[in-house]
Amino acid sequence: MKQRILSVDFVKFISIFLVVWCHVIEGIDTDGFWQNSVHHVIYSFHMPLFIYISGYLSKNVNKSKKIFLKDLLIPYIF
């Protein structure tokens, strides 16, 4: 039986919580600066975080890290 990595589970939990929280914020009147700022910040990183976690949990971790850095992270930053 495989052991679970608690830090990865925690990051997945936080990511899912942030997605739900963004959907809640969308339902609220988002004319305020605070709501718009939080919404944009969360949406700027939660999907790349899911992609990174999926790659980390894939069978070939070293290849996934190289692909993530070269093909996803660098273009995302620029």
Buried (B, 14 or more C-beta within 10 A) or exposed (E): EEEEEEEEEEBBEEBEEBBEBBEEBEEEEEEEEEBEEBBEEBBEEBEEBBBBBEBBEEEEEEEBBEBBEEEBBEEEEE
